[in-house]
Amino acid sequence: MKFEGTKQYVATEDLRVAVNAAITLERPLLIKGEPGTGKTVLAAEVAGALGVPLIEWHVKSTTKAQQGLYEYDAISRLRDSQLGDEKVKDIGNYIKKGKMWEAFTSEKRPILLIDEIDKADIEFPNDLLLELDRMEFFVYETGEQIKATTRPIVMITSNNEKELPDAFLRRCFFHYINFPDRDTMMEIVDVHYPNIKQKLVSEALNVFFEVRDVPGLKKKPSTSELLDWLKLLMSEDIDEKVLRERDPNKLIPPLHGALLKNEQDVHLFERLAFLARRERNT
Amino acid sequence: MFYNLFTELRSAKVPVTLKEYLMLLEGVEKNIPEYSINDFYYLARTTLVKDERNLDKFDQVFGHVFKGMEALEDVLTAQIPEEWLQALSEKFLTEEEKKMIESLGGWEKLMETLKERLEEQKKRHEGGNKMIGTGGTSPFGAYGYNPEGVRIGQEKGRHGKAVKVWDKREYKNLDDSVELGTRNIKVALRRLRKFAREGAQTELDLPDTIRATAHQGYLDIKMIAERHNKIKVLIFFDIGGSMDAHIRTCEELFSAARSEFKHMEYFYFHNCLYEGVWKDNKRRHNEVMSTWDVLHTYPHDYKVIFIGDATMSPYEITYPGGSVEHWNEEAGAMWLQRVTDIYESAVWLNPVPDKHWEYTPSIEIINQVFSDRMFPLTLEGIDNAMKELNR
C-alpha cells in the first residue's frame, strides 16, 4: 500500500512520506495546518487512491471518547423491559457500535478519519490513548474484547484550537500542511480547473498572494477560497485585464466576497485602498 | 544509529522521546525513505516533531548533524587556486574595488586570513562581520556585501537545485519559546469551577427515577439538566506602555480564559483603573464605557481578575489627576477600592516576577488595595489565584 497523490489532490513530497510512514508503521497521522489547506480532504483522497473504505468521525465540542467505541442505550432497554419485549434478554441489542468499533471490525483495512479532534474536550485525546495504541477495547456490558483484525489507518486533523497532550502526540506521526507556494498553487488550480485561461490564473494568483500579504487580516484566504474565487471569476467571465489593473481607485479585487470572509477584513481592505488613493493625490 | 540527531534534538529543546526515536528506526528498517536523504528528512520530521513551532529548530539541528560536518571538511580540504581568483578579479572588479582590496593587504593577505578564519571557525555562521558564513559583511562567505568577498560553497545554492530542503527553513516565523502553553493555563483555570444545573432537562436523573419509581409503583422517569460551569468572570487587562513586553503571555491567558469560561466579560484599561474602560483598543478614545456602568451591570457574584504589571508612578494610583493620559477626578486607588468592595472575589495577576515586587512602590500599593491578593502570572500563580477566587 503506497500513496502517491491523486488526480484531484496535489500531495507534496513530504506529505507523501508522512502518509506512507503512517500506513507502513500503522500509527496515527496527525495533520495540522491553516483552515482550507485540505486536511480533511486528504483522508478521502488517500482512501480513494488505495481503494479502501473511509470511516469518518466528526468530532464536536460535546463528543465523548466513549462514543467512538460504543454506546449502551440503557433507556430503550428499560422501556423494552416494561413492555416485555423479547429483545431485552440480549444486552447486545442495546449496544450501539461507534466509529472506532466499525473501523476495527471492518473487513478491508479502512481509513479512520478523526476530524477536528481539537474541538472536543481537553481530555478527549487522553481517553483514546490506549485504544489507538493497541487498537482494542473492552465492552463492559457484554464482556467482549474487541480487537482490530487489521489495524486501520488513522488520520487525525486539528485546527490548533486546543493543544494536544504530549502522551498523545508521542504516539502519532505529525504533518503540518504548509501553505502552498506559487508553483504548487498553480498545480492545484490546474488539477481543479484544467481549461482555465493561463493568464487569468497567473493574474488571479498575483492578486491572491497580495491579499494574503496584507498585514492584519483576521482570516487570510486559503486554497479552498482561491478555488471558489476562480470559479466565480470564470463564471462571471472577468477579463484578466481587470485583475491586472493596479489602479489604486480599484484596489478591491472583483468578487472579493469569495476571498475575504470577515467584515473587518473587508473594511481593512477598503481603508487601505482609501489610503493608497490619498497618497496618490497628494 | 542516528543517535547524534536524537541527542542534538534533545539538547536543542525539541521534546523527542525514546518512543519516537524507536519509531524512526522502525521506519528506516521498513525502508520508507528508500535510500533518499530527502525522504529520510521527511520521515525524521514527521516522527520526531509534533508541533509546528519546533519545525524550525528541527531543520537547524538536522542541517547541523548531517550536513555541517561534511561541508566544513570539504571547505577545509579544498584548495582554491589563487591565480584563478586573481584572474577573475581582474576581469570583474572595478578600479575602486581593487584599491579596497589593497587596503586589506592584497590578495596574499586575504587568502592567508581566509585560512586562519577557516581554522578558527567550526560552525555555520550568519550575520556578523568577521566569520565565514552568509549574509554578513566579512570578506569571506556567500551572499555578503563586501566587494572583495570570496564566495565559499553554495555555488549552485542560489539557483535552487542544490539547496537542501532543511536549509530552506520555511517554518521560521512559527517558532516561539513561550514557556506557558495555553493548555497548561487552561488546566490551571479549570480550578475555577462551580457546577450547577440550569437550562433544558436532557439527562436521566437515576437516583430520582429510582426514588420516584419506588414511590409510584410504576416506572417514572425523571430528567435533569446537564451540569455546567456556572462561574462568571470579569477580566480587566492593562494594555499598552510597559505591558507591551508581556503581551504574549496576556494573549495566551486571554485565549485560554475565553475558551474555559462561558460567561466572561473583559475590559481594557491603561496603567490603573479610572472612571472609564473600553473593549476595543482601536477605538478607545471614543468608545469608553463608564466604570460605574460596568460595576452596576455585572452583579457581585462575578469573579474579578485584573491583569497588569502595576508598575507606574505611585501618584497615578493615589492622587486625583495622576493619570498619564487624562485628568481623572478621583484617584485610581478609589476606583480599585470600589471594585474590591463590590466583588468579594477579586485577584490581580502580575506578569512581573514576584521577587521584583518589593522594589516597585506602586505594586505594593495595589497589593494593599487588593489585600494581598496579587499573584504572579505563572502557572503556579494562576493556580493559587483560582483557588483564592474559588473560596
Interface residues (C-beta under 8 A of the other chain):
Chain A: E13 D14 V17 A18 N20 A21 T24 L25 R27 L29 L30 K32 A74 I75 L78 Q82 I122 E161 K162 E163 L164 P165 D166 L169 R170 R171 C172 F173 F174 H175 Y176 N178
Chain B: P15 T17 K19 E20 M23 E26 G27 K30 I32 P33 N38 D39 Y42 L43 R45 T46 T47 V49 K50 D51 E52 L55 V165 E170 Y171 G181 T182 R183 K186 V187 L204 L219 I221 S259
